[in-house]
Amino acid sequence: MHVEDIDSDLDLDEKEMKKTSAFEADMDDDLETEALANMAGALLQEGEEDDTNLDEIENILELPDNGFPKFTLAKNKARFLRMVSWYRGKEEWIEVAPLSGVTKLFKQQTKELEGIRSSKLDYEMELETGTLTPSQRSYRRDELKMCRVQEKMAVHLISKLQVKIKSGRR
């Protein structure tokens, strides 16, 4: 391996480390193609309801693939799969991460959680107005479910980060 190859590998690692949001995460192209192909039956048709009760699920990351929530839009399903991948990676990272990095991620995730909850409230209020077309309602329900799912994953990650921070300061 040449020095240039090592430098470019380090640059890639730095770029990956800077992705602090699940929405910024990228899946490997092959993985994303495979995931999208496998989810053909995991998408809801317009007007169809998902029977997954998110309140009963303690940790979405521990669900088998066929137990994941279903979405109307393929882009949301793909976004969900990227989030799952990102959160799983962060949970593994916590085990070996320095306390400073854990604290930084804790602050970022706490701030992001505020934004998720704000978006969730906006979608809930829009759905309550009753002025949306069926297509708009379907889209808003999908986005609301995405917010709920991301909120659950973020809260779970934040609690793990808190445990790591408390144990690291002893």
N, C-alpha and C positions, 0 to 999 in steps of 0.2 A: 504494500500500500504506500502511496506517495504522500508527501506532506500536504499537497493540495487536497487530496481525497479526505485526509483526516480533518483539515480545516473546514471543508464543506460539510462533513458529517457533524462537526461541532456546531456549525451555523444552523443546521437543521434541528439539532437538539435544542438550541436556544430558542428557535422559533416555536417549537412544540411546547416548551416550558412557559412561554408567554401567553399561551391560550388558557385563559383563566375562566372562561365561560363555556358551558356545555354547548351553547349555540355556535361557538367559534370552532368547535371540534370538527375534524374531518375524518371520514372513514376511508380506509384504503379503497381504491376504486373497485377492485375485485370483490371485496367484502360488501360494498354498497350495492353493486350489481346483484350479487347473490342474495342479499337481504331483501332487495326489492322484488326479485323473482319469487322468493319464498313467501312473500306476504300477500300474494294475489288473493288468497282466501281470508286474509286478515284485515281487509278493508271493508268498511261498511258501505252499503248502498244508500243513496239519499233517502231519508225518512226512516232508515233502519236504526235501531238503538243498540248500544253496547251494554251487555248485562254485567260487565265488570264493575264491582262496587269498590272504588278506590279507598274508601274509608276502612274497609276490612283488611286491606293489604298493608302490612307493617313495612316491608322493604321490597319495593318494586324490582330491585336488582336481583333478588333471589328467585324471582318467578321464572318458570321455564318459558321458552320463546312462545309457545302456544297459549300461555297464560297472560301475555302482555295485553294491555288495552288496545282496542281497535279504533281506528280513525277513519273518517270519510275520505280525507285527502291523502294521496300517496306521499306528497311532500311532507305532511305531518308525521306519517309513519316513519319515513326516512329520517326526519329530524329527531324523532323519538329514539330511534336506534342509535343515532350519533350521540344523543344525550346519555343513553344507557352505557355506551362504550366509554364516554368521557368520565362519568361518575364512577364506573368500575375501576378505571385507571387511577383516578384520584384516591379511591379507597385503598388500593394497593400501595400507592405512593406514600400515603400517610404513615405506613409502617416503617419506612426508612427515611422519611423526610426530616430535615433539620427543623427545630422549633420555630426559627424565624420564618421559614417557608410556610409552615402550618399556620402560624399566626397571620401571615399575609393573606393566605387563601381564606382563612376564617373571616377576615374583614371584608374581602371581596365577595364572598358568598353571602354574608349577612346583608350587604348592600344590594346584591342582586336579588335576594329574597324579597326585599321591599318592593322592587320593581315588578317581580312576578306577582306578588299579592295585589299590587295596584292594577296591573293588567287584568288579573282575575276579577277584581271588583268591576272594572269597566265592562268586561264581557257579560258578567252577571246582570248588570244594570241594563245593558243593551238588549239582552234577551227578555228582560221583564217588560220592556216598553210595548211589545206586541206590534210594532210598526215595521218589522223586517219581512222581507219576502222569504219564502221557504228556502231558497238557496242561501240567502244571507244568514238565516237561522242555523242552517246546517253548518255553515262555515264558522259562525260564532261559537256553536256548541263544540266543534272540533278544537277551536283555539282555547276555549275554556277548559276542556279536558286536558289539553297540552299544558296549560298553566297549573292545573291541579297536580298533574303527574310530576312536572318539574318542581313544584313546591314540595311535594313529598320527598323527592330525591334530594333536594337541597337541604331540607330540614334534617334528613338522615345523615347527610355528609357533615353538616354543621355540628350535629351532636357528636359525631366521631372526632371531629377536629377539636371540640371542647374537651373531650376526654384526653386526647393527646396533649393538649396544652396544659391541662391540670396535672397530668402525670409527669410532664417534662419540667415543671416548675418545682417539684418537690425536692 
